[in-house]
Amino acid sequence: MKNFIITFFISLILTNVAYAKLSKDFWNEVFNGCYYSGEQTKKLKAYCTCYTNKFDANFSDEGILEFIQSAGDLTKSPTVKKWSRQCYDKHK
């Protein structure tokens, strides 16, 4: 029984990542930070939507705050670089 309870709680923790979603406010913050950093074009809008959706699929509001605090310079983060490249390649 003890093993079942431990397994149950571990699975809840791990499935929380699978259902990570940003709130609308956080999604807009990430998107606006991307979109308004350059000339607003259709390509940039598509890129920023893709980029923001990567964060949305992988982080909750609390998770993204922890990630930003622990990552330091986001331009050097391997995760951010990977997502940027994926979205750039998709929308160039």
Secondary structure, DSSP 8 states (H G I E B T S, - for coil): -HHHHHHHHHHHHHHHHHT----HHHHHHHHHHHHTTS---HHHHHHHHHHHHHHHHH--HHHHHHHHHHH-SGGG-HHHHHHHHHHHHHH-
